[in-house]
Amino acid sequence: MAWSSDNLKDKQLWMRVGYTLLVLVVMGLFWDWLYFLLMLIWVGQSVCWMFSGKPNGQGVAYSRFFVMLFYQYLEYLTYTNSEKPYPMNYLP
């Protein structure tokens, strides 16, 4: 990797920085809601498991979607994946 001021002229770099900043701001604004959603899923699945002996199938599917979406955002924010996350791109 070469250090150069020419890198600052790259439009893709600034688009990536802008998208990353947007994702961080949105996640920061909705962090309390994400925590509440995780607690709600946990309570629902725990109650289902207590009474039926297994977690709710629809809850498991929703949880997998939530985890996949969150993982996409984490990969994008840490620069381990260059593909934009869900609302800007498709889910895998």
N, CA, C and O of each residue as an XYZ file, in Angstrom:
368
protein
N       0.837     -1.166      0.000
C       0.000      0.000      0.000
C       0.890      1.240      0.000
O       1.743      1.407      0.871
N       0.681      2.082     -0.965
C       1.488      3.286     -1.088
C       0.742      4.478     -0.497
O      -0.436      4.699     -0.778
N       1.451      5.233      0.320
C       0.876      6.450      0.890
C       1.064      7.566     -0.115
O       2.182      7.878     -0.525
N      -0.064      8.167     -0.507
C       0.000      9.233     -1.495
C      -1.203     10.145     -1.316
O      -2.279      9.707     -0.909
N      -1.006     11.403     -1.624
C      -2.144     12.332     -1.562
C      -3.105     12.106     -2.730
O      -4.225     12.616     -2.721
N      -2.672     11.347     -3.728
C      -3.555     11.020     -4.848
C      -4.720     10.149     -4.400
O      -5.788     10.170     -5.011
N      -4.512      9.384     -3.332
C      -5.589      8.540     -2.814
C      -6.781      9.377     -2.352
O      -7.919      8.908     -2.376
N      -6.522     10.605     -1.935
C      -7.595     11.470     -1.458
C      -8.500     11.957     -2.587
O      -9.578     12.491     -2.327
N      -8.078     11.781     -3.813
C      -8.870     12.211     -4.969
C      -9.792     11.102     -5.472
O     -10.583     11.323     -6.389
N      -9.696      9.927     -4.885
C     -10.495      8.775     -5.315
C     -11.944      8.933     -4.852
O     -12.207      9.043     -3.655
N     -12.881      8.945     -5.799
C     -14.301      9.110     -5.464
C     -14.835      7.909     -4.692
O     -15.678      8.074     -3.809
N     -14.361      6.702     -5.007
C     -14.834      5.511     -4.300
C     -14.465      5.570     -2.825
O     -15.232      5.121     -1.972
N     -13.300      6.118     -2.522
C     -12.892      6.256     -1.134
C     -13.867      7.146     -0.383
O     -14.285      6.801      0.722
N     -14.235      8.267     -0.948
C     -15.133      9.198     -0.268
C     -16.554      8.668     -0.196
O     -17.268      8.948      0.766
N     -16.980      7.903     -1.203
C     -18.301      7.267     -1.135
C     -18.314      6.240     -0.005
O     -19.282      6.158      0.750
N     -17.254      5.466      0.109
C     -17.161      4.451      1.166
C     -17.163      5.109      2.542
O     -17.856      4.655      3.453
N     -16.387      6.180      2.689
C     -16.346      6.889      3.965
C     -17.723      7.467      4.291
O     -18.159      7.426      5.441
N     -18.406      8.003      3.284
C     -19.746      8.552      3.501
C     -20.746      7.490      3.905
O     -21.516      7.689      4.845
N     -20.747      6.353      3.201
C     -21.666      5.261      3.552
C     -21.364      4.722      4.950
O     -22.279      4.449      5.728
N     -20.080      4.572      5.262
C     -19.701      4.059      6.575
C     -20.147      5.007      7.674
O     -20.661      4.569      8.704
N     -19.956      6.290      7.466
C     -20.405      7.275      8.447
C     -21.922      7.241      8.606
O     -22.430      7.331      9.723
N     -22.640      7.113      7.506
C     -24.102      7.018      7.558
C     -24.548      5.798      8.356
O     -25.444      5.894      9.195
N     -23.926      4.660      8.098
C     -24.274      3.438      8.823
C     -23.983      3.598     10.316
O     -24.788      3.186     11.151
N     -22.850      4.189     10.653
C     -22.525      4.401     12.066
C     -23.517      5.331     12.744
O     -23.921      5.080     13.880
N     -23.914      6.394     12.069
C     -24.877      7.332     12.650
C     -26.225      6.649     12.860
O     -26.836      6.794     13.919
N     -26.687      5.909     11.862
C     -27.984      5.224     11.978
C     -27.936      4.175     13.084
O     -28.872      4.067     13.875
N     -26.854      3.402     13.145
C     -26.746      2.400     14.208
C     -26.687      3.066     15.572
O     -27.248      2.547     16.537
N     -26.019      4.202     15.667
C     -25.957      4.927     16.935
C     -27.319      5.445     17.359
O     -27.653      5.418     18.543
N     -28.113      5.921     16.396
C     -29.441      6.437     16.716
C     -30.399      5.343     17.159
O     -31.241      5.559     18.031
N     -30.265      4.165     16.555
C     -31.206      3.086     16.825
C     -30.649      2.011     17.741
O     -31.247      0.941     17.848
N     -29.524      2.253     18.408
C     -28.915      1.231     19.244
C     -29.850      0.780     20.362
O     -29.923     -0.412     20.658
N     -30.566      1.715     20.985
C     -31.507      1.334     22.042
C     -32.620      0.447     21.495
O     -33.046     -0.501     22.155
N     -33.087      0.756     20.293
C     -34.133     -0.066     19.681
C     -33.611     -1.455     19.329
O     -34.330     -2.444     19.464
N     -32.361     -1.528     18.881
C     -31.773     -2.834     18.576
C     -31.652     -3.678     19.836
O     -31.923     -4.879     19.817
N     -31.244     -3.047     20.929
C     -31.148     -3.746     22.200
C     -32.525     -4.234     22.653
O     -32.669     -5.370     23.106
N     -33.527     -3.376     22.527
C     -34.894     -3.756     22.888
C     -35.378     -4.916     22.027
O     -36.019     -5.836     22.535
N     -35.081     -4.882     20.730
C     -35.483     -5.962     19.833
C     -34.819     -7.281     20.218
O     -35.463     -8.329     20.205
N     -33.537     -7.229     20.558
C     -32.846     -8.441     20.993
C     -33.449     -9.001     22.274
O     -33.608    -10.214     22.408
N     -33.784     -8.131     23.207
C     -34.413     -8.578     24.445
C     -35.779     -9.198     24.166
O     -36.133    -10.216     24.760
N     -36.537     -8.591     23.275
C     -37.857     -9.106     22.920
C     -37.752    -10.493     22.279
O     -38.530    -11.389     22.608
N     -36.801    -10.670     21.372
C     -36.591    -11.982     20.739
C     -36.180    -13.003     21.796
O     -36.680    -14.128     21.804
N     -35.275    -12.614     22.685
C     -34.823    -13.531     23.719
C     -35.970    -13.959     24.637
O     -36.102    -15.142     24.948
N     -36.791    -13.015     25.068
C     -37.918    -13.339     25.950
C     -38.903    -14.250     25.223
O     -39.355    -15.246     25.786
N     -39.235    -13.921     23.993
C     -40.184    -14.732     23.228
C     -39.698    -16.153     23.018
O     -40.452    -17.110     23.193
N     -38.435    -16.287     22.640
C     -37.890    -17.628     22.408
C     -37.765    -18.410     23.717
O     -37.987    -19.621     23.738
N     -37.414    -17.732     24.796
C     -37.310    -18.419     26.087
C     -38.670    -18.938     26.545
O     -38.773    -20.063     27.035
N     -39.710    -18.124     26.389
C     -41.060    -18.546     26.780
C     -41.517    -19.717     25.918
O     -42.087    -20.681     26.428
N     -41.270    -19.637     24.621
C     -41.642    -20.756     23.742
C     -40.914    -22.028     24.137
O     -41.503    -23.109     24.142
N     -39.644    -21.903     24.466
C     -38.868    -23.075     24.842
C     -39.358    -23.647     26.165
O     -39.364    -24.865     26.343
N     -39.766    -22.795     27.091
C     -40.251    -23.274     28.384
C     -41.523    -24.096     28.245
O     -41.693    -25.103     28.933
N     -42.418    -23.669     27.357
C     -43.712    -24.339     27.256
C     -43.781    -25.425     26.187
O     -44.554    -26.373     26.327
N     -42.996    -25.306     25.132
C     -43.086    -26.305     24.060
C     -41.852    -27.199     23.976
O     -41.880    -28.220     23.289
N     -40.782    -26.839     24.655
C     -39.572    -27.657     24.626
C     -38.666    -27.357     23.455
O     -37.632    -28.006     23.296
N     -39.027    -26.387     22.627
C     -38.182    -25.995     21.489
C     -38.488    -24.536     21.141
O     -39.569    -24.036     21.453
N     -37.544    -23.859     20.499
C     -37.791    -22.466     20.115
C     -38.792    -22.372     18.969
O     -38.988    -23.330     18.222
N     -39.413    -21.222     18.841
C     -40.387    -20.974     17.788
C     -39.680    -20.913     16.435
O     -38.691    -20.192     16.298
N     -40.158    -21.644     15.441
C     -39.538    -21.703     14.124
C     -39.521    -20.363     13.411
O     -38.524    -20.006     12.783
N     -40.621    -19.614     13.503
C     -40.664    -18.298     12.874
C     -39.735    -17.331     13.586
O     -39.124    -16.479     12.941
N     -39.620    -17.445     14.877
C     -38.690    -16.618     15.639
C     -37.245    -16.910     15.282
O     -36.416    -16.002     15.228
N     -36.943    -18.187     15.038
C     -35.591    -18.570     14.626
C     -35.282    -17.977     13.254
O     -34.181    -17.474     13.034
N     -36.242    -18.032     12.331
C     -36.029    -17.461     11.000
C     -35.806    -15.957     11.079
O     -34.927    -15.422     10.403
N     -36.591    -15.278     11.893
C     -36.430    -13.835     12.063
C     -35.087    -13.526     12.708
O     -34.417    -12.572     12.314
N     -34.690    -14.314     13.687
C     -33.411    -14.108     14.356
C     -32.250    -14.291     13.388
O     -31.281    -13.534     13.431
N     -32.343    -15.295     12.511
C     -31.287    -15.513     11.510
C     -31.187    -14.322     10.566
O     -30.085    -13.903     10.211
N     -32.331    -13.775     10.155
C     -32.336    -12.595      9.301
C     -31.671    -11.422     10.015
O     -30.854    -10.715      9.426
N     -32.020    -11.216     11.279
C     -31.472    -10.124     12.064
C     -29.959    -10.267     12.213
O     -29.225     -9.289     12.071
N     -29.494    -11.480     12.496
C     -28.065    -11.733     12.666
C     -27.323    -11.522     11.344
O     -26.243    -10.931     11.331
N     -27.894    -11.999     10.231
C     -27.266    -11.826      8.929
C     -27.153    -10.349      8.571
O     -26.129     -9.906      8.050
N     -28.194     -9.599      8.850
C     -28.197     -8.171      8.571
C     -27.151     -7.452      9.419
O     -26.400     -6.623      8.905
N     -27.097     -7.762     10.699
C     -26.123     -7.137     11.594
C     -24.697     -7.499     11.184
O     -23.800     -6.658     11.241
N     -24.490     -8.744     10.772
C     -23.165     -9.195     10.336
C     -22.720     -8.439      9.088
O     -21.550     -8.077      8.964
N     -23.654     -8.200      8.159
C     -23.323     -7.430      6.968
C     -22.851     -6.033      7.343
O     -21.868     -5.542      6.789
N     -23.537     -5.394      8.270
C     -23.141     -4.055      8.702
C     -21.766     -4.070      9.364
O     -20.947     -3.189      9.105
N     -21.504     -5.062     10.215
C     -20.205     -5.138     10.870
C     -19.081     -5.366      9.870
O     -18.008     -4.775      9.997
N     -19.315     -6.216      8.880
C     -18.297     -6.429      7.854
C     -18.017     -5.154      7.073
O     -16.864     -4.844      6.772
N     -19.066     -4.423      6.748
C     -18.895     -3.187      5.986
C     -18.172     -2.124      6.811
O     -17.309     -1.415      6.293
N     -18.517     -2.012      8.077
C     -17.899     -0.998      8.931
C     -16.432     -1.269      9.212
O     -15.656     -0.330      9.384
N     -16.039     -2.528      9.261
C     -14.660     -2.881      9.559
C     -13.828     -3.108      8.299
O     -12.682     -3.550      8.381
N     -14.398     -2.809      7.140
C     -13.705     -2.913      5.848
C     -13.285     -4.341      5.512
O     -12.325     -4.528      4.763
N     -13.966     -5.344      6.036
C     -13.662     -6.723      5.660
C     -14.453     -7.153      4.438
O     -14.171     -8.195      3.848
N     -15.446     -6.355      4.054
C     -16.237     -6.637      2.869
C     -16.546     -5.300      2.196
O     -16.915     -4.336      2.868
N     -16.399     -5.240      0.892
C     -16.620     -3.978      0.197
C     -18.056     -3.817     -0.302
O     -18.418     -2.752     -0.801
N     -18.875     -4.858     -0.173
C     -20.263     -4.755     -0.616
C     -21.080     -3.980      0.412
O     -20.922     -4.165      1.619
N     -21.951     -3.114     -0.083
C     -22.791     -2.326      0.810
C     -23.815     -3.228      1.492
O     -24.246     -4.221      0.906
N     -24.210     -2.898      2.723
C     -25.202     -3.719      3.430
C     -26.613     -3.554      2.902
O     -26.837     -2.825      1.935
N     -27.559     -4.221      3.526
C     -28.900     -4.502      3.025
C     -29.687     -3.362      2.360
O     -30.022     -3.536      1.188
N     -30.005     -2.268      2.944
C     -30.890     -1.395      2.175
C     -30.240     -0.873      0.900
O     -30.939     -0.511     -0.047
N     -28.913     -0.832      0.866
C     -28.206     -0.368     -0.317
C     -27.830     -1.510     -1.247
O     -27.332     -1.265     -2.346
N     -28.055     -2.741     -0.838
C     -27.701     -3.925     -1.610
C     -28.634     -5.065     -1.196
O     -29.463     -4.896     -0.302
N     -28.502     -6.208     -1.836
C     -29.327     -7.370     -1.525
C     -28.753     -8.157     -0.361
O     -27.558     -8.084     -0.076
N     -29.615     -8.907      0.306
C     -29.142     -9.842      1.323
C     -28.529    -11.046      0.633
O     -28.977    -11.431     -0.447
N     -27.499    -11.654      1.244
C     -26.892    -12.840      0.596
C     -27.804    -14.046      0.654
O     -27.446    -15.114      0.159
